[in-house]
Amino acid sequence: MSQIEIHPGVTFPETLWKSEYHELFPNNLLSLLKELHQKFHLRRLGLLKDRRERQARYDAGELPSYLSSNSPAVEGDWRVSPIPQVLQRRRVEITGPVNSTKMVINMLSRNDSGHRADMAMLDFEDSMKPSFRNVLDGFKNVIGAVSGHLTYFSEQKNYNLNPNDKAYVMIRVRGLHLDESNMKINGEKISAGLFDLVVTFYHTARVYIQQGLCPKYYIPKCEHYLEARWWSDLFKELEHLMGLPSPTLRVTFLIETLPATFQVEEILYEIRLHAAGLNVGRWDKIFSDIKVLKNHPDRVLADRGSITMEKPWMENYAKRVIKICHDRGAFALGGMAAFTPGKTSAEREAQTKKVLDDKSREARMGHDGCWVSHPYFIGTALKAMSFDNQLQVKLNIDKYPDIMPKGSGPYTIKGLRTNIRVGIAYMYGWQIDLGCIALDNLMEDLATLEISRAQTWQWLKRGVILDDGTRVSKQLIAEVFNEEFERLLHEYQQEPHSFLEVEFKKARDEALAVYTADELQDFLTFENKEV
């Protein structure tokens, strides 16, 4: 698709600009995007270069470690800015792709049992395929959600948002590593995260303020406190250029990379002006553990299904986040319950018990809230999180526990099959513009696909011997891919789709290629391709 210049030095896909999407980008917003890109672009590229250099050291045998303890972030007597009253209760947060109007309305509304999440995180990242049309539709949904005027009409049902009874809107932007290839400034791709932040903030900040609320964001994939400083400086400059005081927006960072777990206090210190809290992003954390330590033969992780928050290094990481957050006056949010409701009452009953057990354990640990991926489980999570928050809970634990992942079994053919099933089904969903898919009663998004991809790759490269004595090889992986392709094709036959077999074959082949590549690609969506 050809690009046109829509503002001095700013280009945009011509066809999309001539559709209704141009209304999203008044000249003031384009000027704002251009100025912020020019101020923060080179610094961001430097931070990404630092990431690559750190990973090269890890690949050569170095391990992540704690920083010196004599910095102001660790030794100083500081607290985050007082958290606004409207953000004092975050017991249950629900998340899903921001581009799906129907899903956004369902996330913000009460479920069939009358339960509603406190917060709804509208996601531009792991649960959304970042096609440019999806991103632009996401902007429109954010505007409608914040104003309360969002509607969706289908042949079966009309969906309307109740502006007086809806969850608090939050937005997760894309990570530092991602470009938005479809908007270029002076020929340079703009940062996807900056793009998401600035467009949504421009359209909603003053609406929030008029409502007596504040803009609320999630920042993913942070790896270093200097990256947190980049984001903090961006927040302040954005507020300044829009003539708003700091802090107008509030932010929760996901602590979901292995390097970040060693810099929790330093990261919180950098964002202390805007901080609302930190989140224990368990699924991306497992992916990061595998990716960062992929060349360490003694750190080969077990089946993904066996890596629970009860593993010592995972539990220590969560407790460290809770301790530091509460000591500094910030919230510590727990992880995701990734279930989708089973088809039978017995399945749903078993799932409900697992969710209740998981969320009750998080509550006992001291978390202030948690995530669910489906409205069905909101009531169960609320039952476990029976408080406004737990900022008063101060953990008397070592602030520097052992949080290094441990390599141990089980390594099973069942685990390998699960990884491969997820790969085929997810890549099929990717072809039809989906960034998350329901599979085997779980919501599989980019984070869980990345675990499956990285783990299979690592098991192959390390020649892991499965518990049944079979060595993981390209031949074994290809055989399992073919077997699971046939099973999935049969399971999906109920869908009225004439090209199902062709698309599943393509999904199988693409997933097999990335699972068995010579080098492990950093992220599946390393770049948002041009439309």
ZAMARGU-4260 file (C-alpha; in steps of 0.2 Angstrom, whole numbers, plus 5000, padded with zeros to 4 digits):
<rodrens>
0) 5000/5000/5000 | 5007/5017/4995 | 5011/5030/5008 | 5006/5048/5007 | 5013/5063/5017
5) 4999/5069/5029 | 5010/5082/5039 | 5027/5089/5035 | 5039/5074/5037 | 5025/5062/5042
10) 5019/5048/5031 | 5004/5036/5032 | 4996/5022/5021 | 4986/5031/5008 | 4970/5020/5008
15) 4968/5020/5027 | 4971/5039/5027 | 4957/5041/5015 | 4945/5030/5025 | 4938/5036/5042
20) 4954/5033/5051 | 4961/5050/5046 | 4949/5058/5059 | 4960/5050/5073 | 4975/5061/5068
25) 4972/5080/5069 | 4987/5091/5065 | 4990/5095/5083 | 4992/5076/5087 | 5003/5074/5072
30) 5014/5088/5078 | 5015/5080/5095 | 5020/5063/5088 | 5033/5071/5077 | 5041/5081/5091
35) 5041/5066/5103 | 5048/5055/5090 | 5062/5067/5087 | 5066/5069/5105 | 5066/5050/5110
40) 5070/5040/5094 | 5089/5039/5095 | 5089/5036/5114 | 5077/5021/5111 | 5088/5014/5098
45) 5103/5015/5110 | 5093/5006/5124 | 5089/4992/5111 | 5107/4991/5107 | 5111/4989/5125
50) 5098/4974/5126 | 5107/4965/5112 | 5124/4968/5120 | 5118/4961/5137 | 5110/4946/5128
55) 5127/4943/5119 | 5135/4942/5137 | 5122/4930/5143 | 5124/4919/5128 | 5143/4919/5132
60) 5139/4912/5149 | 5136/4927/5160 | 5120/4927/5172 | 5109/4942/5176 | 5112/4948/5194
65) 5107/4961/5206 | 5115/4979/5205 | 5125/4988/5218 | 5115/4991/5233 | 5121/5009/5237
70) 5111/5018/5224 | 5097/5031/5229 | 5084/5019/5222 | 5089/5006/5235 | 5096/5017/5250
75) 5085/5032/5248 | 5070/5036/5259 | 5057/5038/5245 | 5039/5033/5240 | 5029/5033/5224
80) 5017/5048/5222 | 5001/5046/5232 | 4990/5034/5222 | 4973/5042/5218 | 4958/5036/5227
85) 4950/5030/5210 | 4965/5018/5209 | 4964/5011/5227 | 4954/4996/5222 | 4961/4984/5209
90) 4956/4967/5215 | 4952/4960/5198 | 4958/4966/5181 | 4952/4958/5165 | 4962/4960/5149
95) 4959/4956/5130 | 4962/4963/5113 | 4958/4982/5111 | 4953/4980/5093 | 4938/4969/5096
100) 4923/4980/5100 | 4912/4966/5107 | 4926/4960/5118 | 4930/4977/5125 | 4912/4980/5129
105) 4911/4963/5138 | 4927/4966/5148 | 4920/4983/5154 | 4903/4976/5158 | 4895/4965/5171
110) 4895/4946/5167 | 4880/4935/5167 | 4882/4932/5185 | 4882/4951/5189 | 4900/4952/5193
115) 4911/4966/5185 | 4930/4968/5185 | 4937/4983/5194 | 4949/4987/5179 | 4949/4982/5161
120) 4965/4982/5152 | 4963/4986/5134 | 4978/4977/5125 | 4988/4983/5111 | 5001/4970/5114
125) 5001/4951/5118 | 4983/4948/5114 | 4981/4958/5098 | 4989/4955/5082 | 4997/4972/5078
130) 4990/4974/5060 | 4989/4993/5057 | 4970/4992/5055 | 4969/4983/5071 | 4979/4996/5080
135) 4968/5010/5072 | 4952/5001/5077 | 4959/4999/5095 | 4961/5018/5095 | 4943/5020/5091
140) 4938/5008/5104 | 4948/5016/5118 | 4940/5033/5114 | 4923/5025/5114 | 4926/5015/5130
145) 4933/5030/5140 | 4918/5041/5134 | 4906/5027/5138 | 4898/5027/5121 | 4905/5011/5114
150) 4892/5000/5104 | 4893/4984/5094 | 4879/4977/5083 | 4878/4959/5077 | 4864/4948/5070
155) 4862/4939/5086 | 4864/4953/5099 | 4867/4972/5101 | 4881/4976/5114 | 4880/4993/5123
160) 4891/5000/5136 | 4883/5007/5152 | 4894/5023/5155 | 4888/5023/5173 | 4893/5005/5177
165) 4909/5000/5169 | 4926/4994/5173 | 4940/5007/5174 | 4949/5008/5157 | 4967/5004/5157
170) 4978/5003/5141 | 4993/4992/5138 | 5004/4999/5125 | 5017/4989/5114 | 5034/4987/5121
175) 5050/4996/5118 | 5057/4984/5105 | 5042/4986/5093 | 5041/4998/5078 | 5026/5004/5070
180) 5031/5003/5052 | 5015/5011/5045 | 5018/5028/5052 | 5035/5036/5048 | 5043/5052/5053
185) 5057/5059/5042 | 5058/5041/5035 | 5060/5033/5052 | 5048/5020/5059 | 5040/5027/5075
190) 5041/5018/5091 | 5025/5007/5093 | 5024/5010/5111 | 5026/5029/5109 | 5013/5029/5096
195) 5000/5019/5106 | 5003/5030/5121 | 5003/5047/5113 | 4987/5044/5102 | 4977/5037/5116
200) 4982/5050/5129 | 4979/5064/5117 | 4961/5058/5114 | 4957/5053/5132 | 4967/5063/5145
205) 4955/5078/5146 | 4940/5066/5146 | 4947/5057/5161 | 4950/5073/5170 | 4933/5079/5167
210) 4926/5062/5174 | 4937/5065/5190 | 4948/5050/5184 | 4966/5049/5177 | 4973/5040/5162
215) 4980/5023/5167 | 4993/5013/5157 | 5002/4997/5157 | 5020/4996/5151 | 5026/4978/5145
220) 5043/4970/5142 | 5054/4982/5152 | 5072/4975/5154 | 5082/4988/5163 | 5080/5003/5174
225) 5086/5015/5161 | 5072/5009/5150 | 5060/5014/5164 | 5068/5031/5164 | 5065/5033/5145
230) 5047/5029/5148 | 5046/5041/5163 | 5054/5055/5153 | 5042/5052/5139 | 5027/5053/5151
235) 5033/5070/5158 | 5037/5077/5141 | 5020/5072/5134 | 5011/5080/5149 | 5021/5095/5147
240) 5018/5097/5128 | 4999/5095/5131 | 4999/5108/5145 | 4994/5095/5159 | 5003/5093/5176
245) 5014/5079/5181 | 5008/5066/5186 | 4992/5066/5176 | 4994/5048/5170 | 4997/5033/5181
250) 5007/5018/5175 | 5009/5000/5181 | 5025/4991/5174 | 5025/4973/5171 | 5039/4964/5179
255) 5040/4950/5166 | 5058/4949/5160 | 5072/4940/5169 | 5083/4955/5169 | 5070/4966/5176
260) 5067/4954/5191 | 5084/4959/5197 | 5080/4978/5196 | 5063/4979/5203 | 5067/4993/5215
265) 5077/5003/5203 | 5063/5002/5190 | 5050/5008/5202 | 5061/5022/5208 | 5063/5028/5190
270) 5044/5029/5188 | 5040/5034/5205 | 5031/5050/5200 | 5019/5041/5189 | 5019/5024/5197
275) 5003/5015/5202 | 5011/4998/5204 | 5020/4983/5197 | 5013/4967/5190 | 5020/4950/5191
280) 5018/4944/5173 | 5021/4926/5175 | 5019/4920/5157 | 5031/4932/5149 | 5043/4929/5163
285) 5044/4911/5159 | 5047/4915/5141 | 5061/4927/5146 | 5069/4914/5158 | 5071/4903/5143
290) 5076/4916/5130 | 5089/4924/5142 | 5097/4908/5147 | 5095/4898/5131 | 5113/4894/5129
295) 5115/4888/5147 | 5114/4869/5147 | 5111/4869/5166 | 5096/4880/5165 | 5084/4870/5153
300) 5067/4873/5160 | 5054/4859/5162 | 5037/4857/5154 | 5028/4874/5154 | 5013/4867/5163
305) 5024/4862/5177 | 5031/4879/5180 | 5019/4886/5193 | 5021/4901/5204 | 5025/4888/5218
310) 5042/4885/5210 | 5055/4893/5222 | 5062/4905/5210 | 5045/4911/5204 | 5038/4912/5221
315) 5053/4922/5227 | 5051/4934/5212 | 5033/4937/5216 | 5037/4940/5235 | 5051/4952/5230
320) 5039/4962/5219 | 5026/4963/5234 | 5039/4968/5247 | 5047/4982/5237 | 5030/4989/5230
325) 5022/4989/5248 | 5038/4996/5256 | 5037/5010/5243 | 5018/5013/5243 | 5014/5005/5226
330) 5002/4991/5222 | 5009/4973/5218 | 4997/4964/5206 | 4997/4946/5203 | 4996/4935/5188
335) 4984/4929/5175 | 4971/4915/5177 | 4971/4910/5158 | 4956/4898/5158 | 4942/4899/5146
340) 4926/4891/5153 | 4925/4872/5149 | 4910/4865/5139 | 4904/4854/5153 | 4899/4858/5171
345) 4912/4846/5178 | 4926/4855/5168 | 4920/4872/5174 | 4919/4867/5192 | 4937/4860/5191
350) 4943/4876/5183 | 4934/4887/5196 | 4942/4878/5210 | 4959/4880/5202 | 4956/4899/5199
355) 4950/4901/5217 | 4965/4891/5224 | 4977/4902/5213 | 4970/4918/5218 | 4968/4914/5236
360) 4987/4909/5236 | 4991/4926/5228 | 4980/4935/5241 | 4989/4926/5256 | 5006/4931/5248
365) 5000/4950/5249 | 4995/4954/5231 | 4983/4968/5229 | 4974/4961/5214 | 4975/4949/5200
370) 4971/4946/5182 | 4958/4935/5173 | 4956/4932/5154 | 4938/4928/5154 | 4923/4936/5162
375) 4916/4920/5168 | 4930/4919/5182 | 4928/4937/5188 | 4917/4932/5203 | 4928/4918/5208
380) 4943/4930/5208 | 4933/4943/5218 | 4929/4930/5231 | 4948/4927/5234 | 4952/4946/5233
385) 4940/4951/5247 | 4948/4968/5251 | 4951/4985/5243 | 4970/4982/5243 | 4984/4976/5254
390) 4996/4990/5255 | 4998/4987/5274 | 5005/4970/5271 | 5024/4972/5273 | 5034/4956/5270
395) 5048/4952/5282 | 5059/4943/5269 | 5076/4945/5261 | 5075/4958/5248 | 5088/4949/5237
400) 5082/4931/5236 | 5087/4917/5224 | 5077/4921/5209 | 5088/4912/5196 | 5078/4899/5186
405) 5083/4881/5189 | 5085/4868/5176 | 5076/4852/5180 | 5062/4840/5173 | 5049/4834/5169
410) 5053/4834/5151 | 5038/4825/5143 | 5031/4821/5126 | 5015/4828/5132 | 5023/4844/5136
415) 5031/4844/5118 | 5014/4841/5111 | 5006/4855/5120 | 5019/4867/5114 | 5017/4861/5096
420) 4998/4862/5097 | 4999/4880/5103 | 5011/4884/5089 | 4999/4877/5075 | 4983/4884/5083
425) 4991/4901/5086 | 4998/4903/5069 | 4981/4898/5062 | 4974/4912/5072 | 4987/4924/5067
430) 4982/4921/5048 | 4964/4926/5052 | 4970/4942/5061 | 4969/4935/5079 | 4982/4938/5093
435) 4974/4926/5105 | 4965/4910/5103 | 4955/4898/5115 | 4963/4881/5115 | 4960/4866/5127
440) 4950/4878/5139 | 4965/4890/5140 | 4967/4907/5132 | 4983/4906/5122 | 4991/4923/5118
445) 5008/4929/5112 | 5016/4926/5129 | 5011/4908/5130 | 5015/4905/5111 | 5032/4912/5115
450) 5035/4900/5129 | 5030/4886/5118 | 5041/4891/5104 | 5056/4895/5114 | 5055/4879/5125
455) 5054/4868/5110 | 5069/4877/5102 | 5079/4875/5118 | 5075/4857/5120 | 5080/4854/5102
460) 5096/4863/5103 | 5101/4855/5120 | 5096/4838/5114 | 5084/4835/5129 | 5080/4817/5133
465) 5062/4816/5137 | 5056/4806/5152 | 5052/4791/5141 | 5070/4790/5134 | 5066/4799/5118
470) 5079/4812/5112 | 5071/4828/5105 | 5076/4830/5087 | 5070/4839/5072 | 5063/4822/5066
475) 5053/4820/5082 | 5047/4838/5081 | 5041/4836/5063 | 5032/4820/5067 | 5023/4828/5082
480) 5019/4843/5071 | 5010/4832/5058 | 5001/4822/5071 | 4994/4838/5080 | 4990/4846/5063
485) 4979/4831/5060 | 4971/4832/5077 | 4968/4851/5076 | 4961/4850/5059 | 4948/4837/5065
490) 4944/4848/5080 | 4941/4863/5070 | 4931/4854/5056 | 4915/4862/5065 | 4920/4879/5059
495) 4912/4884/5042 | 4928/4888/5033 | 4931/4882/5016 | 4950/4885/5016 | 4953/4877/5034
500) 4965/4863/5028 | 4975/4875/5017 | 4977/4888/5032 | 4981/4874/5045 | 4995/4867/5033
505) 5002/4885/5032 | 5001/4887/5051 | 5009/4871/5053 | 5023/4875/5041 | 5026/4892/5048
510) 5026/4886/5066 | 5038/4872/5062 | 5050/4884/5054 | 5051/4896/5069 | 5052/4882/5082
515) 5067/4874/5073 | 5076/4889/5066 | 5095/4889/5068 | 5093/4905/5079 | 5080/4909/5092
520) 5071/4925/5086 | 5069/4937/5100 | 5050/4940/5097 | 5038/4933/5085 | 5031/4951/5082
525) 5048/4959/5081 | 5042/4971/5068 | 5024/4977/5063 | 5025/4974/5044 | 5019/4988/5033
530) 5001/4986/5026
</rodrens>
